């Protein structure tokens, strides 16, 4: 009897843990200034993983628009967005998280993509097909958002 109950109980506990650990995109709570106080996952962000997300084209690709000290080894850091040097001295962790999740909540005229947003998106398309998207998925996972925020926290004056 214990053999039948234990696997089911363990599976249910794992599913419950996963469901509680990650905040779904539509459940993110923004303050009036666009900050997101609560981490999106129960696992702390890792700056090294955040660097990979920020500098990998198929992930966050932050480097396409932003430059930062230490990114000189990467080809052609961007100059469209502001430099990320000192960003952790200008914004709180909650503000940084909010900007990564959906920059338009903090900067309404920003052209920065919303990396963990599935609502209020203008002209969502299915790849480069010009067909409307059937479902919209976030660009980054909750953990990738937390990793990028952990990276940004290291950019202090």
N, CA, C and O atoms as a GROMACS GRO file, in nm:
protein
  628
    1UNK      N    1   0.082  -0.119   0.000
    1UNK     CA    2   0.000   0.000   0.000
    1UNK      C    3   0.087   0.125   0.000
    1UNK      O    4   0.057   0.220  -0.072
    2UNK      N    5   0.192   0.126   0.079
    2UNK     CA    6   0.279   0.243   0.083
    2UNK      C    7   0.348   0.265  -0.049
    2UNK      O    8   0.378   0.379  -0.086
    3UNK      N    9   0.374   0.159  -0.120
    3UNK     CA   10   0.441   0.173  -0.249
    3UNK      C   11   0.354   0.248  -0.349
    3UNK      O   12   0.407   0.322  -0.432
    4UNK      N   13   0.224   0.231  -0.344
    4UNK     CA   14   0.135   0.301  -0.437
    4UNK      C   15   0.113   0.446  -0.397
    4UNK      O   16   0.108   0.534  -0.483
    5UNK      N   17   0.101   0.471  -0.269
    5UNK     CA   18   0.074   0.607  -0.221
    5UNK      C   19   0.198   0.695  -0.230
    5UNK      O   20   0.188   0.811  -0.270
    6UNK      N   21   0.312   0.644  -0.194
    6UNK     CA   22   0.434   0.725  -0.188
    6UNK      C   23   0.468   0.790  -0.322
    6UNK      O   24   0.493   0.910  -0.323
    7UNK      N   25   0.471   0.718  -0.435
    7UNK     CA   26   0.503   0.786  -0.561
    7UNK      C   27   0.402   0.894  -0.597
    7UNK      O   28   0.440   1.000  -0.649
    8UNK      N   29   0.275   0.869  -0.572
    8UNK     CA   30   0.173   0.968  -0.601
    8UNK      C   31   0.191   1.090  -0.512
    8UNK      O   32   0.181   1.204  -0.559
    9UNK      N   33   0.217   1.070  -0.386
    9UNK     CA   34   0.237   1.181  -0.292
    9UNK      C   35   0.362   1.260  -0.328
    9UNK      O   36   0.361   1.383  -0.321
   10UNK      N   37   0.466   1.191  -0.366
   10UNK     CA   38   0.590   1.260  -0.405
   10UNK      C   39   0.566   1.342  -0.532
   10UNK      O   40   0.609   1.457  -0.539
   11UNK      N   41   0.500   1.285  -0.630
   11UNK     CA   42   0.471   1.358  -0.754
   11UNK      C   43   0.386   1.481  -0.727
   11UNK      O   44   0.411   1.588  -0.783
   12UNK      N   45   0.285   1.466  -0.641
   12UNK     CA   46   0.199   1.580  -0.608
   12UNK      C   47   0.278   1.690  -0.538
   12UNK      O   48   0.257   1.808  -0.564
   13UNK      N   49   0.369   1.651  -0.450
   13UNK     CA   50   0.452   1.750  -0.379
   13UNK      C   51   0.544   1.823  -0.476
   13UNK      O   52   0.565   1.944  -0.463
   14UNK      N   53   0.597   1.752  -0.573
   14UNK     CA   54   0.685   1.816  -0.672
   14UNK      C   55   0.606   1.915  -0.756
   14UNK      O   56   0.651   2.027  -0.778
   15UNK      N   57   0.488   1.876  -0.803
   15UNK     CA   58   0.404   1.966  -0.883
   15UNK      C   59   0.366   2.088  -0.801
   15UNK      O   60   0.370   2.200  -0.853
   16UNK      N   61   0.330   2.069  -0.675
   16UNK     CA   62   0.293   2.182  -0.588
   16UNK      C   63   0.411   2.275  -0.569
   16UNK      O   64   0.394   2.397  -0.568
   17UNK      N   65   0.530   2.220  -0.554
   17UNK     CA   66   0.650   2.302  -0.536
   17UNK      C   67   0.678   2.384  -0.661
   17UNK      O   68   0.710   2.502  -0.651
   18UNK      N   69   0.667   2.322  -0.777
   18UNK     CA   70   0.691   2.394  -0.901
   18UNK      C   71   0.588   2.505  -0.919
   18UNK      O   72   0.624   2.617  -0.956
   19UNK      N   73   0.463   2.476  -0.893
   19UNK     CA   74   0.357   2.575  -0.911
   19UNK      C   75   0.376   2.694  -0.819
   19UNK      O   76   0.346   2.807  -0.857
   20UNK      N   77   0.425   2.672  -0.698
   20UNK     CA   78   0.445   2.780  -0.603
   20UNK      C   79   0.573   2.857  -0.633
   20UNK      O   80   0.581   2.976  -0.606
   21UNK      N   81   0.672   2.789  -0.688
   21UNK     CA   82   0.804   2.848  -0.706
   21UNK      C   83   0.808   2.959  -0.810
   21UNK      O   84   0.877   3.059  -0.792
   22UNK      N   85   0.735   2.942  -0.920
   22UNK     CA   86   0.742   3.038  -1.029
   22UNK      C   87   0.615   3.122  -1.037
   22UNK      O   88   0.504   3.071  -1.026
   23UNK      N   89   0.635   3.252  -1.055
   23UNK     CA   90   0.523   3.343  -1.076
   23UNK      C   91   0.490   3.343  -1.224
   23UNK      O   92   0.578   3.363  -1.308
   24UNK      N   93   0.365   3.322  -1.257
   24UNK     CA   94   0.323   3.325  -1.397
   24UNK      C   95   0.321   3.469  -1.446
   24UNK      O   96   0.301   3.561  -1.367
   25UNK      N   97   0.342   3.490  -1.577
   25UNK     CA   98   0.349   3.627  -1.630
   25UNK      C   99   0.230   3.715  -1.591
   25UNK      O  100   0.250   3.831  -1.555
   26UNK      N  101   0.110   3.664  -1.597
   26UNK     CA  102  -0.007   3.747  -1.565
   26UNK      C  103  -0.026   3.769  -1.416
   26UNK      O  104  -0.111   3.848  -1.375
   27UNK      N  105   0.053   3.700  -1.333
   27UNK     CA  106   0.044   3.715  -1.188
   27UNK      C  107   0.151   3.807  -1.130
   27UNK      O  108   0.155   3.828  -1.008
   28UNK      N  109   0.237   3.862  -1.213
   28UNK     CA  110   0.341   3.953  -1.166
   28UNK      C  111   0.274   4.081  -1.114
   28UNK      O  112   0.189   4.138  -1.181
   29UNK      N  113   0.314   4.123  -0.995
   29UNK     CA  114   0.258   4.244  -0.933
   29UNK      C  115   0.356   4.360  -0.947
   29UNK      O  116   0.468   4.354  -0.896
   30UNK      N  117   0.313   4.463  -1.016
   30UNK     CA  118   0.394   4.584  -1.036
   30UNK      C  119   0.350   4.693  -0.939
   30UNK      O  120   0.231   4.707  -0.911
   31UNK      N  121   0.445   4.769  -0.888
   31UNK     CA  122   0.411   4.888  -0.809
   31UNK      C  123   0.383   5.002  -0.907
   31UNK      O  124   0.397   4.984  -1.028
   32UNK      N  125   0.345   5.116  -0.855
   32UNK     CA  126   0.313   5.231  -0.940
   32UNK      C  127   0.430   5.274  -1.028
   32UNK      O  128   0.410   5.327  -1.137
   33UNK      N  129   0.554   5.253  -0.980
   33UNK     CA  130   0.671   5.294  -1.058
   33UNK      C  131   0.725   5.182  -1.146
   33UNK      O  132   0.834   5.194  -1.202
   34UNK      N  133   0.651   5.071  -1.158
   34UNK     CA  134   0.693   4.962  -1.244
   34UNK      C  135   0.783   4.860  -1.178
   34UNK      O  136   0.832   4.769  -1.244
   35UNK      N  137   0.806   4.874  -1.048
   35UNK     CA  138   0.893   4.780  -0.976
   35UNK      C  139   0.818   4.650  -0.948
   35UNK      O  140   0.695   4.648  -0.937
   36UNK      N  141   0.894   4.541  -0.939
   36UNK     CA  142   0.839   4.410  -0.903
   36UNK      C  143   0.917   4.364  -0.780
   36UNK      O  144   1.031   4.319  -0.791
   37UNK      N  145   0.855   4.375  -0.664
   37UNK     CA  146   0.924   4.346  -0.538
   37UNK      C  147   0.952   4.197  -0.518
   37UNK      O  148   1.058   4.160  -0.468
   38UNK      N  149   0.858   4.113  -0.555
   38UNK     CA  150   0.872   3.969  -0.530
   38UNK      C  151   0.951   3.902  -0.641
   38UNK      O  152   0.919   3.920  -0.758
   39UNK      N  153   1.053   3.823  -0.605
   39UNK     CA  154   1.122   3.744  -0.708
   39UNK      C  155   1.023   3.652  -0.779
   39UNK      O  156   0.922   3.612  -0.721
   40UNK      N  157   1.051   3.620  -0.903
   40UNK     CA  158   0.962   3.537  -0.983
   40UNK      C  159   0.979   3.389  -0.953
   40UNK      O  160   0.896   3.307  -0.994
   41UNK      N  161   1.084   3.353  -0.883
   41UNK     CA  162   1.113   3.214  -0.851
   41UNK      C  163   1.174   3.207  -0.712
   41UNK      O  164   1.226   3.307  -0.661
   42UNK      N  165   1.168   3.091  -0.653
   42UNK     CA  166   1.225   3.074  -0.519
   42UNK      C  167   1.376   3.051  -0.522
   42UNK      O  168   1.440   3.047  -0.417
   43UNK      N  169   1.432   3.036  -0.640
   43UNK     CA  170   1.576   3.014  -0.654
   43UNK      C  171   1.642   3.149  -0.682
   43UNK      O  172   1.602   3.220  -0.774
   44UNK      N  173   1.743   3.183  -0.604
   44UNK     CA  174   1.814   3.310  -0.623
   44UNK      C  175   1.878   3.315  -0.761
   44UNK      O  176   1.921   3.213  -0.815
   45UNK      N  177   1.885   3.434  -0.816
   45UNK     CA  178   1.949   3.453  -0.945
   45UNK      C  179   2.099   3.431  -0.938
   45UNK      O  180   2.160   3.450  -0.833
   46UNK      N  181   2.156   3.391  -1.050
   46UNK     CA  182   2.300   3.365  -1.060
   46UNK      C  183   2.358   3.461  -1.164
   46UNK      O  184   2.320   3.454  -1.281
   47UNK      N  185   2.450   3.551  -1.124
   47UNK     CA  186   2.504   3.649  -1.218
   47UNK      C  187   2.574   3.585  -1.339
   47UNK      O  188   2.566   3.639  -1.449
   48UNK      N  189   2.642   3.473  -1.320
   48UNK     CA  190   2.710   3.407  -1.432
   48UNK      C  191   2.609   3.358  -1.534
   48UNK      O  192   2.630   3.370  -1.655
   49UNK      N  193   2.498   3.302  -1.487
   49UNK     CA  194   2.393   3.259  -1.578
   49UNK      C  195   2.327   3.380  -1.643
   49UNK      O  196   2.288   3.376  -1.759
   50UNK      N  197   2.315   3.489  -1.567
   50UNK     CA  198   2.260   3.613  -1.621
   50UNK      C  199   2.345   3.669  -1.733
   50UNK      O  200   2.292   3.722  -1.831
   51UNK      N  201   2.477   3.658  -1.719
   51UNK     CA  202   2.568   3.703  -1.824
   51UNK      C  203   2.544   3.622  -1.951
   51UNK      O  204   2.544   3.677  -2.062
   52UNK      N  205   2.525   3.492  -1.936
   52UNK     CA  206   2.499   3.408  -2.053
   52UNK      C  207   2.369   3.450  -2.121
   52UNK      O  208   2.364   3.459  -2.244
   53UNK      N  209   2.265   3.476  -2.042
   53UNK     CA  210   2.136   3.519  -2.099
   53UNK      C  211   2.153   3.654  -2.169
   53UNK      O  212   2.103   3.673  -2.279
   54UNK      N  213   2.223   3.746  -2.105
   54UNK     CA  214   2.238   3.882  -2.156
   54UNK      C  215   2.321   3.890  -2.284
   54UNK      O  216   2.305   3.982  -2.363
   55UNK      N  217   2.409   3.794  -2.302
   55UNK     CA  218   2.501   3.800  -2.416
   55UNK      C  219   2.477   3.692  -2.521
   55UNK      O  220   2.557   3.676  -2.613
   56UNK      N  221   2.368   3.619  -2.508
   56UNK     CA  222   2.336   3.514  -2.605
   56UNK      C  223   2.218   3.559  -2.690
   56UNK      O  224   2.111   3.592  -2.639
   57UNK      N  225   2.240   3.559  -2.818
   57UNK     CA  226   2.139   3.609  -2.913
   57UNK      C  227   2.005   3.539  -2.899
   57UNK      O  228   1.901   3.605  -2.907
   58UNK      N  229   2.003   3.409  -2.879
   58UNK     CA  230   1.878   3.335  -2.872
   58UNK      C  231   1.810   3.343  -2.736
   58UNK      O  232   1.705   3.283  -2.716
   59UNK      N  233   1.871   3.415  -2.643
   59UNK     CA  234   1.812   3.430  -2.509
   59UNK      C  235   1.769   3.575  -2.492
   59UNK      O  236   1.682   3.623  -2.565
   60UNK      N  237   1.829   3.645  -2.397
   60UNK     CA  238   1.792   3.783  -2.370
   60UNK      C  239   1.850   3.882  -2.468
   60UNK      O  240   1.785   3.980  -2.504
   61UNK      N  241   1.974   3.854  -2.512
   61UNK     CA  242   2.041   3.938  -2.611
   61UNK      C  243   2.047   4.085  -2.570
   61UNK      O  244   2.037   4.174  -2.656
   62UNK      N  245   2.064   4.111  -2.441
   62UNK     CA  246   2.073   4.249  -2.391
   62UNK      C  247   2.186   4.325  -2.460
   62UNK      O  248   2.177   4.446  -2.483
   63UNK      N  249   2.290   4.253  -2.494
   63UNK     CA  250   2.408   4.313  -2.554
   63UNK      C  251   2.379   4.374  -2.691
   63UNK      O  252   2.458   4.455  -2.740
   64UNK      N  253   2.268   4.336  -2.754
   64UNK     CA  254   2.234   4.394  -2.884
   64UNK      C  255   2.205   4.543  -2.872
   64UNK      O  256   2.227   4.618  -2.967
   65UNK      N  257   2.157   4.587  -2.756
   65UNK     CA  258   2.120   4.728  -2.738
   65UNK      C  259   2.202   4.799  -2.632
   65UNK      O  260   2.215   4.922  -2.636
   66UNK      N  261   2.258   4.724  -2.537
   66UNK     CA  262   2.328   4.786  -2.424
   66UNK      C  263   2.477   4.751  -2.423
   66UNK      O  264   2.517   4.643  -2.467
   67UNK      N  265   2.556   4.844  -2.374
   67UNK     CA  266   2.698   4.820  -2.349
   67UNK      C  267   2.718   4.820  -2.198
   67UNK      O  268   2.639   4.877  -2.123
   68UNK      N  269   2.825   4.756  -2.154
   68UNK     CA  270   2.862   4.754  -2.013
   68UNK      C  271   3.011   4.723  -2.003
   68UNK      O  272   3.065   4.652  -2.088
   69UNK      N  273   3.075   4.775  -1.900
   69UNK     CA  274   3.216   4.742  -1.878
   69UNK      C  275   3.228   4.591  -1.865
   69UNK      O  276   3.144   4.526  -1.802
   70UNK      N  277   3.329   4.536  -1.924
   70UNK     CA  278   3.348   4.392  -1.919
   70UNK      C  279   3.286   4.320  -2.038
   70UNK      O  280   3.308   4.201  -2.056
   71UNK      N  281   3.209   4.391  -2.117
   71UNK     CA  282   3.148   4.328  -2.234
   71UNK      C  283   3.229   4.353  -2.360
   71UNK      O  284   3.186   4.315  -2.470
   72UNK      N  285   3.346   4.415  -2.348
   72UNK     CA  286   3.428   4.448  -2.465
   72UNK      C  287   3.468   4.322  -2.542
   72UNK      O  288   3.491   4.328  -2.663
   73UNK      N  289   3.478   4.209  -2.472
   73UNK     CA  290   3.518   4.085  -2.541
   73UNK      C  291   3.408   4.030  -2.631
   73UNK      O  292   3.432   3.943  -2.714
   74UNK      N  293   3.287   4.081  -2.614
   74UNK     CA  294   3.177   4.037  -2.698
   74UNK      C  295   3.169   4.126  -2.822
   74UNK      O  296   3.194   4.246  -2.812
   75UNK      N  297   3.136   4.069  -2.936
   75UNK     CA  298   3.134   4.150  -3.059
   75UNK      C  299   3.025   4.255  -3.057
   75UNK      O  300   2.909   4.226  -3.029
   76UNK      N  301   3.064   4.376  -3.088
   76UNK     CA  302   2.974   4.489  -3.108
   76UNK      C  303   2.862   4.506  -3.007
   76UNK      O  304   2.745   4.488  -3.041
   77UNK      N  305   2.896   4.542  -2.881
   77UNK     CA  306   2.787   4.573  -2.788
   77UNK      C  307   2.707   4.691  -2.841
   77UNK      O  308   2.761   4.778  -2.909
   78UNK      N  309   2.580   4.693  -2.808
   78UNK     CA  310   2.489   4.792  -2.864
   78UNK      C  311   2.505   4.931  -2.805
   78UNK      O  312   2.567   4.950  -2.700
   79UNK      N  313   2.448   5.027  -2.875
   79UNK     CA  314   2.449   5.165  -2.827
   79UNK      C  315   2.310   5.229  -2.840
   79UNK      O  316   2.297   5.352  -2.834
   80UNK      N  317   2.208   5.147  -2.859
   80UNK     CA  318   2.071   5.198  -2.870
   80UNK      C  319   2.017   5.229  -2.731
   80UNK      O  320   1.959   5.336  -2.709
   81UNK      N  321   2.035   5.136  -2.638
   81UNK     CA  322   1.991   5.154  -2.500
   81UNK      C  323   2.102   5.218  -2.417
   81UNK      O  324   2.216   5.227  -2.462
   82UNK      N  325   2.069   5.261  -2.298
   82UNK     CA  326   2.171   5.322  -2.212
   82UNK      C  327   2.274   5.219  -2.167
   82UNK      O  328   2.247   5.098  -2.163
   83UNK      N  329   2.392   5.269  -2.133
   83UNK     CA  330   2.495   5.182  -2.076
   83UNK      C  331   2.443   5.124  -1.945
   83UNK      O  332   2.372   5.191  -1.870
   84UNK      N  333   2.478   5.000  -1.919
   84UNK     CA  334   2.435   4.935  -1.795
   84UNK      C  335   2.532   4.959  -1.680
   84UNK      O  336   2.506   4.917  -1.567
   85UNK      N  337   2.644   5.026  -1.707
   85UNK     CA  338   2.738   5.056  -1.600
   85UNK      C  339   2.668   5.140  -1.493
   85UNK      O  340   2.607   5.243  -1.524
   86UNK      N  341   2.677   5.098  -1.368
   86UNK     CA  342   2.618   5.170  -1.257
   86UNK      C  343   2.468   5.156  -1.242
   86UNK      O  344   2.408   5.225  -1.159
   87UNK      N  345   2.404   5.069  -1.321
   87UNK     CA  346   2.259   5.058  -1.317
   87UNK      C  347   2.208   5.016  -1.179
   87UNK      O  348   2.099   5.057  -1.138
   88UNK      N  349   2.285   4.935  -1.106
   88UNK     CA  350   2.242   4.892  -0.972
   88UNK      C  351   2.254   5.004  -0.869
   88UNK      O  352   2.199   4.994  -0.760
   89UNK      N  353   2.327   5.109  -0.903
   89UNK     CA  354   2.335   5.224  -0.814
   89UNK      C  355   2.221   5.323  -0.840
   89UNK      O  356   2.191   5.407  -0.756
   90UNK      N  357   2.160   5.311  -0.956
   90UNK     CA  358   2.050   5.402  -0.993
   90UNK      C  359   1.912   5.344  -0.964
   90UNK      O  360   1.816   5.419  -0.944
   91UNK      N  361   1.901   5.213  -0.962
   91UNK     CA  362   1.771   5.148  -0.944
   91UNK      C  363   1.777   5.042  -0.835
   91UNK      O  364   1.882   4.982  -0.811
   92UNK      N  365   1.666   5.020  -0.770
   92UNK     CA  366   1.657   4.915  -0.669
   92UNK      C  367   1.646   4.779  -0.741
   92UNK      O  368   1.622   4.773  -0.861
   93UNK      N  369   1.664   4.672  -0.664
   93UNK     CA  370   1.649   4.539  -0.722
   93UNK      C  371   1.507   4.521  -0.776
   93UNK      O  372   1.488   4.463  -0.884
   94UNK      N  373   1.407   4.569  -0.704
   94UNK     CA  374   1.268   4.558  -0.749
   94UNK      C  375   1.246   4.635  -0.880
   94UNK      O  376   1.174   4.588  -0.968
   95UNK      N  377   1.309   4.752  -0.893
   95UNK     CA  378   1.296   4.828  -1.016
   95UNK      C  379   1.366   4.757  -1.132
   95UNK      O  380   1.314   4.752  -1.243
   96UNK      N  381   1.484   4.702  -1.105
   96UNK     CA  382   1.556   4.627  -1.210
   96UNK      C  383   1.472   4.509  -1.257
   96UNK      O  384   1.460   4.484  -1.378
   97UNK      N  385   1.414   4.436  -1.163
   97UNK     CA  386   1.329   4.321  -1.199
   97UNK      C  387   1.211   4.369  -1.284
   97UNK      O  388   1.179   4.308  -1.386
   98UNK      N  389   1.147   4.477  -1.243
   98UNK     CA  390   1.034   4.530  -1.320
   98UNK      C  391   1.073   4.572  -1.460
   98UNK      O  392   0.997   4.550  -1.555
   99UNK      N  393   1.189   4.632  -1.474
   99UNK     CA  394   1.236   4.675  -1.606
   99UNK      C  395   1.261   4.555  -1.696
   99UNK      O  396   1.228   4.559  -1.815
  100UNK      N  397   1.319   4.449  -1.642
  100UNK     CA  398   1.344   4.329  -1.722
  100UNK      C  399   1.211   4.261  -1.757
  100UNK      O  400   1.192   4.217  -1.870
  101UNK      N  401   1.121   4.252  -1.661
  101UNK     CA  402   0.992   4.186  -1.686
  101UNK      C  403   0.914   4.262  -1.793
  101UNK      O  404   0.870   4.202  -1.891
  102UNK      N  405   0.898   4.393  -1.776
  102UNK     CA  406   0.823   4.474  -1.872
  102UNK      C  407   0.867   4.620  -1.857
  102UNK      O  408   0.810   4.693  -1.776
  103UNK      N  409   0.965   4.660  -1.934
  103UNK     CA  410   1.023   4.794  -1.923
  103UNK      C  411   0.922   4.905  -1.943
  103UNK      O  412   0.939   5.016  -1.891
  104UNK      N  413   0.816   4.878  -2.017
  104UNK     CA  414   0.716   4.982  -2.045
  104UNK      C  415   0.638   5.025  -1.921
  104UNK      O  416   0.575   5.131  -1.922
  105UNK      N  417   0.642   4.946  -1.816
  105UNK     CA  418   0.576   4.985  -1.691
  105UNK      C  419   0.655   5.097  -1.623
  105UNK      O  420   0.597   5.179  -1.552
  106UNK      N  421   0.786   5.100  -1.644
  106UNK     CA  422   0.872   5.203  -1.583
  106UNK      C  423   0.901   5.315  -1.684
  106UNK      O  424   0.902   5.433  -1.649
  107UNK      N  425   0.925   5.274  -1.808
  107UNK     CA  426   0.956   5.369  -1.916
  107UNK      C  427   0.854   5.349  -2.028
  107UNK      O  428   0.879   5.269  -2.118
  108UNK      N  429   0.740   5.419  -2.025
  108UNK     CA  430   0.634   5.393  -2.122
  108UNK      C  431   0.676   5.402  -2.269
  108UNK      O  432   0.619   5.334  -2.354
  109UNK      N  433   0.775   5.485  -2.300
  109UNK     CA  434   0.816   5.502  -2.440
  109UNK      C  435   0.934   5.412  -2.478
  109UNK      O  436   0.988   5.425  -2.588
  110UNK      N  437   0.972   5.322  -2.391
  110UNK     CA  438   1.086   5.234  -2.418
  110UNK      C  439   1.059   5.142  -2.535
  110UNK      O  440   0.946   5.098  -2.557
  111UNK      N  441   1.164   5.114  -2.611
  111UNK     CA  442   1.152   5.014  -2.717
  111UNK      C  443   1.211   4.880  -2.672
  111UNK      O  444   1.222   4.786  -2.750
  112UNK      N  445   1.248   4.874  -2.544
  112UNK     CA  446   1.300   4.749  -2.489
  112UNK      C  447   1.190   4.644  -2.486
  112UNK      O  448   1.077   4.672  -2.446
  113UNK      N  449   1.223   4.522  -2.528
  113UNK     CA  450   1.121   4.416  -2.522
  113UNK      C  451   1.079   4.386  -2.379
  113UNK      O  452   1.155   4.407  -2.285
  114UNK      N  453   0.959   4.339  -2.365
  114UNK     CA  454   0.910   4.291  -2.236
  114UNK      C  455   0.949   4.145  -2.226
  114UNK      O  456   0.896   4.061  -2.300
  115UNK      N  457   1.041   4.113  -2.139
  115UNK     CA  458   1.099   3.979  -2.138
  115UNK      C  459   1.016   3.874  -2.064
  115UNK      O  460   1.039   3.754  -2.082
  116UNK      N  461   0.921   3.918  -1.981
  116UNK     CA  462   0.835   3.821  -1.911
  116UNK      C  463   0.693   3.874  -1.907
  116UNK      O  464   0.633   3.888  -1.800
  117UNK      N  465   0.642   3.902  -2.023
  117UNK     CA  466   0.510   3.961  -2.037
  117UNK      C  467   0.438   3.891  -2.150
  117UNK      O  468   0.497   3.862  -2.253
  118UNK      N  469   0.309   3.862  -2.131
  118UNK     CA  470   0.229   3.801  -2.237
  118UNK      C  471   0.102   3.881  -2.266
  118UNK      O  472   0.017   3.838  -2.344
  119UNK      N  473   0.089   3.996  -2.203
  119UNK     CA  474  -0.029   4.080  -2.221
  119UNK      C  475   0.012   4.214  -2.280
  119UNK      O  476   0.131   4.245  -2.285
  120UNK      N  477  -0.082   4.292  -2.322
  120UNK     CA  478  -0.063   4.426  -2.378
  120UNK      C  479   0.056   4.435  -2.474
  120UNK      O  480   0.135   4.530  -2.468
  121UNK      N  481   0.067   4.337  -2.561
  121UNK     CA  482   0.175   4.335  -2.661
  121UNK      C  483   0.117   4.383  -2.793
  121UNK      O  484   0.010   4.339  -2.835
  122UNK      N  485   0.188   4.473  -2.858
  122UNK     CA  486   0.142   4.528  -2.985
  122UNK      C  487   0.186   4.435  -3.099
  122UNK      O  488   0.303   4.398  -3.109
  123UNK      N  489   0.093   4.399  -3.182
  123UNK     CA  490   0.116   4.318  -3.301
  123UNK      C  491   0.195   4.190  -3.274
  123UNK      O  492   0.300   4.170  -3.335
  124UNK      N  493   0.148   4.105  -3.185
  124UNK     CA  494   0.220   3.979  -3.165
  124UNK      C  495   0.211   3.893  -3.290
  124UNK      O  496   0.102   3.868  -3.342
  125UNK      N  497   0.326   3.848  -3.337
  125UNK     CA  498   0.330   3.767  -3.457
  125UNK      C  499   0.392   3.632  -3.432
  125UNK      O  500   0.458   3.612  -3.330
  126UNK      N  501   0.372   3.542  -3.524
  126UNK     CA  502   0.427   3.408  -3.515
  126UNK      C  503   0.557   3.406  -3.594
  126UNK      O  504   0.557   3.383  -3.715
  127UNK      N  505   0.669   3.430  -3.524
  127UNK     CA  506   0.799   3.435  -3.590
  127UNK      C  507   0.801   3.547  -3.692
  127UNK      O  508   0.756   3.658  -3.664
  128UNK      N  509   0.851   3.518  -3.810
  128UNK     CA  510   0.859   3.617  -3.917
  128UNK      C  511   0.758   3.585  -4.027
  128UNK      O  512   0.781   3.620  -4.143
  129UNK      N  513   0.648   3.520  -3.992
  129UNK     CA  514   0.551   3.476  -4.091
  129UNK      C  515   0.442   3.577  -4.118
  129UNK      O  516   0.365   3.558  -4.213
  130UNK      N  517   0.431   3.682  -4.040
  130UNK     CA  518   0.326   3.784  -4.050
  130UNK      C  519   0.190   3.728  -4.012
  130UNK      O  520   0.088   3.793  -4.034
  131UNK      N  521   0.187   3.608  -3.956
  131UNK     CA  522   0.063   3.549  -3.908
  131UNK      C  523   0.048   3.581  -3.760
  131UNK      O  524   0.148   3.582  -3.687
  132UNK      N  525  -0.074   3.607  -3.714
  132UNK     CA  526  -0.091   3.635  -3.571
  132UNK      C  527  -0.054   3.515  -3.487
  132UNK      O  528  -0.078   3.400  -3.525
  133UNK      N  529   0.005   3.541  -3.373
  133UNK     CA  530   0.044   3.433  -3.282
  133UNK      C  531  -0.079   3.373  -3.217
  133UNK      O  532  -0.169   3.445  -3.174
  134UNK      N  533  -0.082   3.241  -3.210
  134UNK     CA  534  -0.193   3.173  -3.143
  134UNK      C  535  -0.176   3.180  -2.992
  134UNK      O  536  -0.273   3.200  -2.918
  135UNK      N  537  -0.055   3.162  -2.947
  135UNK     CA  538  -0.022   3.176  -2.805
  135UNK      C  539   0.102   3.262  -2.793
  135UNK      O  540   0.190   3.260  -2.880
  136UNK      N  541   0.109   3.337  -2.687
  136UNK     CA  542   0.225   3.422  -2.662
  136UNK      C  543   0.298   3.365  -2.542
  136UNK      O  544   0.239   3.342  -2.437
  137UNK      N  545   0.426   3.342  -2.559
  137UNK     CA  546   0.507   3.292  -2.448
  137UNK      C  547   0.611   3.397  -2.414
  137UNK      O  548   0.655   3.472  -2.502
  138UNK      N  549   0.652   3.405  -2.288
  138UNK     CA  550   0.754   3.502  -2.250
  138UNK      C  551   0.887   3.472  -2.320
  138UNK      O  552   0.915   3.358  -2.356
  139UNK      N  553   0.966   3.574  -2.339
  139UNK     CA  554   1.099   3.558  -2.399
  139UNK      C  555   1.190   3.483  -2.302
  139UNK      O  556   1.264   3.393  -2.343
  140UNK      N  557   1.185   3.520  -2.175
  140UNK     CA  558   1.270   3.457  -2.074
  140UNK      C  559   1.185   3.378  -1.975
  140UNK      O  560   1.067   3.406  -1.955
  141UNK      N  561   1.248   3.280  -1.912
  141UNK     CA  562   1.184   3.207  -1.804
  141UNK      C  563   1.195   3.289  -1.676
  141UNK      O  564   1.273   3.384  -1.671
  142UNK      N  565   1.118   3.256  -1.574
  142UNK     CA  566   1.132   3.329  -1.447
  142UNK      C  567   1.275   3.322  -1.393
  142UNK      O  568   1.326   3.421  -1.341
  143UNK      N  569   1.339   3.207  -1.406
  143UNK     CA  570   1.476   3.194  -1.355
  143UNK      C  571   1.573   3.279  -1.435
  143UNK      O  572   1.664   3.340  -1.378
  144UNK      N  573   1.555   3.285  -1.566
  144UNK     CA  574   1.642   3.371  -1.648
  144UNK      C  575   1.625   3.517  -1.611
  144UNK      O  576   1.723   3.592  -1.610
  145UNK      N  577   1.503   3.560  -1.581
  145UNK     CA  578   1.481   3.698  -1.535
  145UNK      C  579   1.560   3.722  -1.407
  145UNK      O  580   1.630   3.822  -1.396
  146UNK      N  581   1.549   3.630  -1.312
  146UNK     CA  582   1.621   3.646  -1.185
  146UNK      C  583   1.772   3.643  -1.206
  146UNK      O  584   1.845   3.713  -1.136
  147UNK      N  585   1.819   3.564  -1.300
  147UNK     CA  586   1.963   3.560  -1.330
  147UNK      C  587   2.010   3.692  -1.390
  147UNK      O  588   2.118   3.742  -1.354
  148UNK      N  589   1.933   3.750  -1.480
  148UNK     CA  590   1.969   3.880  -1.538
  148UNK      C  591   1.967   3.988  -1.430
  148UNK      O  592   2.055   4.074  -1.427
  149UNK      N  593   1.868   3.985  -1.343
  149UNK     CA  594   1.862   4.082  -1.233
  149UNK      C  595   1.985   4.066  -1.143
  149UNK      O  596   2.043   4.166  -1.100
  150UNK      N  597   2.024   3.942  -1.114
  150UNK     CA  598   2.145   3.919  -1.032
  150UNK      C  599   2.268   3.976  -1.102
  150UNK      O  600   2.356   4.032  -1.037
  151UNK      N  601   2.276   3.962  -1.233
  151UNK     CA  602   2.386   4.022  -1.309
  151UNK      C  603   2.382   4.174  -1.297
  151UNK      O  604   2.484   4.238  -1.268
  152UNK      N  605   2.265   4.233  -1.319
  152UNK     CA  606   2.252   4.378  -1.312
  152UNK      C  607   2.288   4.433  -1.174
  152UNK      O  608   2.340   4.544  -1.162
  153UNK      N  609   2.261   4.354  -1.070
  153UNK     CA  610   2.297   4.395  -0.934
  153UNK      C  611   2.447   4.411  -0.916
  153UNK      O  612   2.491   4.481  -0.824
  154UNK      N  613   2.526   4.349  -1.002
  154UNK     CA  614   2.673   4.361  -0.991
  154UNK      C  615   2.724   4.488  -1.058
  154UNK      O  616   2.841   4.522  -1.042
  155UNK      N  617   2.640   4.558  -1.134
  155UNK     CA  618   2.681   4.678  -1.205
  155UNK      C  619   2.660   4.801  -1.118
  155UNK      O  620   2.565   4.877  -1.136
  156UNK      N  621   2.751   4.819  -1.022
  156UNK     CA  622   2.742   4.932  -0.930
  156UNK      C  623   2.855   5.031  -0.959
  156UNK      O  624   2.960   4.994  -1.010
  157UNK      N  625   2.829   5.158  -0.924
  157UNK     CA  626   2.934   5.262  -0.940
  157UNK      C  627   3.044   5.239  -0.838
  157UNK      O  628   3.141   5.315  -0.835
   0.00000   0.00000   0.00000
